[in-house]
Amino acid sequence: MIIKNPMPLTKPHSPGNSVRETGTAWFKSERGASLVEMSLIVPFLGLLLLGVIDFGRAFYLSIEVQNAAEAGALYGSQNPTDTTGIESAATTDAPDVSGMTVTTSSGCECNDGTLSASPCPTPAPACPVNVVNYVQVTTAATYTPWLHTWLIPGLPSSMNLKGSAKLRQ
């Protein structure tokens, strides 16, 4: 016996009907699936973006703190006794950093970097080569991230940023 018109396993597709009939009965449409996926992913992408911005700010401020120490040391190499001017040069170089502390020290050392003394003693250290004077400026600031430890475990609540520069005269 030959069957000329076998019964189809799926319903024929009619124009205007976008429902797939081949899946399970409870899952008839895929419309809106991308909206649900996007609504689940967007918060994570936003949190990732905030994290990148926050760490970018931390790196920017650490560069500012280091550059401030270098600016203070540069001023101090020309005016070693003007500690107020050294601190002013450092703080002026980093206007975006609030609460930055600047400490200065000066001294002398051997030309090869050995026998360093701060302050320089009255008889200069006995060096095999020349004795040189130096100015050292250290800057420090505290950075508080936007994303606190309650949002990302393991992230510190504050970061200590430090900069140091030492120039010889």
N, C-alpha and C positions, 0 to 999 in steps of 0.2 A: 504494500500500500504506500502510495506516494502522497505526502502532504505538500500541497502547492502553496499555501499561505500560512506559515507558522505564526503563532501569536508572539509579538515582540515582548522582550523582558522588561522594557521601560516604556513609559508613556511617551508618545511623540511630543516633540517640542512645538508648542504653538506660539505664534508671534505675540509679544507682549508679556509672556509668562517667563520670568527669569528664575523660577524656582527649579533647583536641580532635584530630580526625582530618584536619582540613583543611590544616594546616601541613606543613612538611617532615617527613620521617620521623624524623629525629634529635631534633626538638624537639616532644615530645609533651605536656609538662606545664608549667604556669607556677607551680605550687606552689613556695614557697620563694624566689621571685624577689625579693619585697619584703624578705625576711630578708637576702639577699645585698646588696641595695642599701643597706639600713640599716647593715650591718656595714662597708660601704665609706665611708659618710658620717659615722658617729659619731666616728671619730678626728679628722676635720677640724673637726667642730662642737665637740669638746672642746678642741682647740687654739685655735680661735677664742674660746671662752669663757675659757680661761686668758689669752689675750692681752688681752681686754677687762678682766678682773680686774686684770691686771698694770699696765696703763696707768691704770686707775682708782686703784690704789694710788699710782702716781707723781704723779698730779694731786692726790690727797688730801695727800700729803706736801709737795708744792710749796705748797699753800695753808697748811699748818701752818707752813712755814718763813717765808712772808710774814707771817702773823699774829703769829709770834713776834717778828719785827722791829718790827712796829707796837706790840706790847705793851711791848717794851724802850724804844722811843722815847717812848711815853706816860709810862712811869715816869721816863725821863730828862728829860722836859720839866718835871717837878716837882722832881726831884733831879738836876741836871746834873752834879754832881761825884761822885756815887756810881756809879762804873763797875761795881763788884761787884754792886750792886743792879740795875743795868740788865741785866747779863748773867744774873743770877738770874731776873729777870722774863721775859726772853726764853726761857730754857731751861725755866722752869716752864710757860710757855704752850704749849709743844710737847713734851709728855711722850712722844709716840709716835715722835719723831724721834731716832734715836740718832746720836751723833757730830756733832752740830751745833756749828758754831763761831760765836761772836758777837764782832763788833768794833764798838767805839763811837768816835765822834769828836764833838767839839763845836767851835763857832766862832761867828763873827758874819758878817753880811752886810747889805747895804742892804735896806730894806723892799721894794724892787722886785725883789730877787733878784740884783742885780749886785754886784760887788766882794765875793765870798765869800772868807773867810780862816779857815783852821783851823790852829792855834788863833788866837783873836782877838788881834790885836796890841795893844800898850799904848795907843798913840793909835788910836782907832777909825778905820776907813776913812772918808774924806771922801765922804759920801753927800748927794745932793740932798734926801733925806728921812731918816727915822729909821733908826738902826742897831738890828738885832734879833739876839739870840743864838739858836742852834739846836743841836739834838742829832740826830745821825744814827747809826742802828743798821743794821748789815749782818749778815745771817745767811747761812750756807751749810751745805749737807749734801750727801752723796753717796748716790744711790739705785742699787742694783744690781737689775736686773730679774730675775725668775724665768726668763723665756725668754731664754736667752743667744744669742749670735751663731751658735752651732752649730745652733740650732733654727730661727731666723729670720734669714737673711742681711740685713745692713744695720742690724740693731738694735744700738745701742751696748752695750758690756759694763757701763757705768755712766753715770749721768746726774748732772750737777752742778745742784743746786737752790739758787737764790739768792733772798734777800728783802732789801729795803731800805726804810727808812722815815726820813723827816726831819721833825721837828716844831720849830716855833719856840716860844720861851718868851715 
